Amino acid sequence: MKIIIPMAGIGKRMRPHTLTVPKPLIKIAGKPIVFRLVEDISKICKDTIEEIAFIVGDFGKEVESQLLDIADSIGSKGKIYYQEEALGTAHAVLCAGNSLEGEVVVAFADTLFKADFTLDRTKDSIIWVHKVENPQNFGVVKTNEKNIITGFYEKPKDFISDLAIIGIYYFKDGKNLRNELQYLIDNNICKGGEYQLTDALENMKNKNILFSTGQVKEWLDCGNKDATVYTNQRILELNRQERLINTSLKTTNSVIIDPCYIGQNVIIKSSVIGPYVSVSDNTIIENSIITNSIIQSHSKLKNVNIDNSMIGSYVEYNLKYNQVSIGDYTILG
């Protein structure tokens, strides 16, 4: 089994955080988004993940090293591919063409999910979906009575289905996918200058490859600040039985309201933290009230009262706005 993870996008909707960190490496409850994605997929596969192929932009060697370490942490071999131009989802996946053989899971790196099933590897292909209230904003599928996909539709203006594709796919033979992706490129089949994965899937369906649907219990998006803060909340809630507060925490006259994640060497003075707060390593918080927020590492917060906020690493913040989104290496107040 191989996992293909396209993650070359620049993450405009998550700025300013993605100005210094690729979106999939932003930490939620102490772990990068892409690390949590890999863990979730490995749980449903119930098998050794032979290779994880990361498709990146010009992120630098330090980021690539982090990705290889993530693969190594689950006993897999990491491989780096590059997408130099943003030419759509089909083009992104094809950048890892050499890894598209045998059993493959393709997973886009801005989504997490919760599921309680094991991958059915007897299927030709599985596309995971989730019911949504606004299907016009998503790629959706239509199915028959056997949950076999009969059509793919990209952001339909009129209602066709409320089953949105969440961005995770299983292929019993990745070579079939690679051939169809290459066909799109060779014949310049694109929309608005972008090659769409759904066009390749439609071609595969027309060649009698059966696409089954898999439904997840919960779909957690990390596309923008508000969605990521909510995902952090749900991750903390779902893992509240685990010990998420490092024993190195030093507190004075403070209250921690679970569930919270607190990393190594954090200092909290005269503050109320939680619920649903993640604080990464070496951060200092003083005389503050913080709820439902993500604070990254090596930051210093004093006299703040925030909710539904994201604060990056190496931030110094001493103002009283209620909701903030502050990128790395920022000084305010």
N, C-alpha and C positions, 0 to 999 in steps of 0.2 A: 504493500500500500504506500502511495505517495500523496503528499499534500502540496498543492500549488496555491500560493498566497500572493495575489497581485496587491501591491501596496505602494505604487510609485506616485500616487497623487500628492499634490502639494497641500491639501487640507485647508482650502480657503475658508470654509465655514467654521474652522476651529482656530482661526487666528485670534489673538496673537500667539497662542501656545505653539502652533506649528511653524512659527518663524525660526525656532531653534531646535525643535524635536519633531521628527516625523510622527504624524497622528497615531499610527499603530504602536508606537513606543511610549505614548503618554500612559502614565501609571494610573490604574484604578484599583483601590484597596491594596496598594503595594506591588502590583504586578502590571507590566505593560499589557495593553489591550491585546496585542498579537499573541502574547504568551498565554493569556486566558483562552483565546480562540483555539490555539493548538491543544491545550489541555482538554477543552470541551470536545473537540473532534476525536482525540485519542480515546476518550471515554466511550464514545458510541461505536468506534471501530473495533474495540476489543481485540486488537491485533498489533503486532509490531509495525510502527511507522518507519518504513525503510528510508525515506528521504523527504525533506521539507524544502521546497523550492520557493525562495522569496524573490519576487519581482519588484525591484526598487528603482528609484531615480538616482540622482547624484547626491546620495546621502552621506558619503564619506566612509572611510574604513572603520571608524569607531562604531558607527551604527551597524555596518555589516558584521563586525565582530560580535556585537550584541545578539544579532539574529542567529548567527552560527551557534552561539552559546545556548540560545533558547532551544534549538534543535537538539543539541547535545544533551540538554537537561532531561529529555524524554527518551534518550538512547537512540536518536536518529541522526542521520547525516544531513547537514545543511548545505544548500547550494544557492548561490546568488546569481540572478539574471537581471538584466537592465532593460528598462523601457525608457528610451531617450526622448520620445515624443508622446504626448497624450492623444492617442488615436482611438480611444474607445476600449470597451471591456474585452472584445474579441482579440484585438491587437495585444492587449496586456497579457492575456493568458497565453497567446501564441509565442510571446517572448520566452516562455519556458518550454518551447516545443520539444527540446531534447529530453525533457522529463515526462512528456505526455505519452507514456506507454504503460500497459498493464492497468491495474486498479488505481484510480486517481480520485481524490477529493479536491475540488477547487473551492476555495473559500476567500471571499473578499474581506479585507482586514479591518473594516469599520463596523463590524456587526458581531455581537455575541448572542448566545442562545442557551436555553435550558431545555433539556429533553430527558426522557426516561426510557429510551428504547435502545436496542442494538441494531447496528447497520445490517440490513438484509442484503447480503452480497450475491443473492441469486438473481437480483434485478439487473436489467440492462443498464438502467440509470435511475437515479433518484434526485429529485429537486425539492429542496425543503421550502415550505411555504408557511404563511401565517395570515390569518384573516385580519383585514384592516378596514378602517372606516372610510378611508380616502384613497381608493384604488387608483384614481386618476393620477396619483403622484408616484406610482410604482410600475414596474414590470409585473404583469399578472398572468396567471394560467387559467385555462378552462379545462375541466376534467369530465370524464364519463362516469357511469355508475360504479366502475371498478377502480376509480381514482387514478386512471391513466390519463395523461395530459393529451388533450385534443387540439390545443392551440396556445400560442404565446403572443402576448400583446404588450407593447411598450407604452406605458402611460396613456391608456385609452380615455378619450374624452367622454364617451358614452359608457354606461355600466355594462361590463361583460362578465366580470368575476371580482370577488373580493379576496381572492387568494393571491397574496403578493409573494414574489420570489424574494427570499431573504438574503440571497447571495452565497449559498452553500449548495454544492452539487457533487453527486457521486457518479462516476463513469466506470463501468466494468472493464472497458478497453479504451484507454485514453487516446489511442491511435485514431479511433473514429473521430473524436473531437478535433484532434490536430489536423486531420485531413479537411474537415469542414471549415475550420478557421483559416487554413491556408487558401481554400477556395474563395473565401470572401476577399482576402487580400489580393489574390491573383486577378480577380475579376472586378476589383474596385467596387464591391457592394457595400456601400456605407450610407449613413444618414448624417447630414450636417458635418461631414468630414470625420465621422467616427464609425468604426466597425463594431457592430453590436453582437454580443454573445448570443442573444435570443435568435438572431438570424441563423447562426450556425446550428442552434438547437432545433429550429424549425426544419432545416434541411435534413438533419438526422432523423427527425420524426417522420418525414416524408419518405425516408429509406427504411421504414419499418423498425427503427429502434424505439423500444417502448420506454417512455418516461413515466415513472411512478412518482407520486407525491409523498413526501414525508412531512408531517406537521410537528412543530415544536411547541412545548408548553408556553414558552416565553421568548420573545424576540427583543433583544436589547440593542438599541442603536447607539453609536458613538459619533454621529455625524456633526453635531454642534455642541456648544457649551451646555445648554439646558439638557439635551439628551444624554450627554456624558455624565452630568451630575446625577440625573435620574438613574442611569445604569449603575453608577457607584452605589446609590442607595439600595438598589435591588441586589447587587452582589453582596453587600454587607448583610442585608436581611437574610438572604439565602444561605449565608455562611456564618450566621451568628452563633452557632454552636461551637465553632472553632475558636482557638485562642488567637485573636487578631491584634492584641496589644503587647508589644515587646516588653520584656521584663526590665529593660534598661530605662524605661520611662521614669523621669523625675518630676513629681508634682508637688506643688505647695498651694494650700488653700484653694484647691480646684476640684471640679466635679466632671467625671467622664460618664456620659449617658450612652449606653450601648444601643445599637451596635456601632462600633467605631473601629477603624484600623489605625494603629499608631506604630510607626517604624522605630528604628534604632536611634538611641541617644537623643530623644525628643525631651524638651524641657517645657513644662506648662506651669504658669504661676497665676494665681488669683483669676482663674478663668472657668467658664463652663463650656465644655466641648461635647457636641453630639445632641441628638442622635444623627447618624448617617454622615459622619465626617471621617475622611481619610487624611492622615498627616504622615508624610514621608520623612526619611531619616534626617537627623541633625537640624530640625526646625525648632524655633523658640517662640512660644506664644505667651503673652502676658496681658493681664487685665482685659480679657476679651470674652465675647460670647460668639460661638461659631456653631451653626447647624447646617446640615445637608450641603456639605461643601467638600472640595478636594484641595488640599494644600500639598505642594510637592516639597522637595528636600531643600535644606540649607536656607530656609527663609526665616524672617523675623517679623512677627506680627504683634503689635501693641495697641491697646485701646481701640480694638475694632469690634464691630457687631455686624456679622454678615450671615447671610443665608443664600442658598442656591448660587454658590460662587465657585470659581476656579482660580487658584493662585499658583503660579509656576515656581520654579526653583530659583534660589538666590534673590528672592524678593524682600525688600524692606517696606513695610506698609503700616501707616499710622494715621489713617483717616476713617471716617464713620459712614461711608456709603453702605447701603444695605445689601446690594447685590453687585458683585464685581467680577471681571474676567481680566486677570493681570498676567502677562507673559513673563518669561524668565528675565532675570537681571534688571528688574525695574525697582526704582526707589520712589515712593510716594508718601509725602507727609514728613 
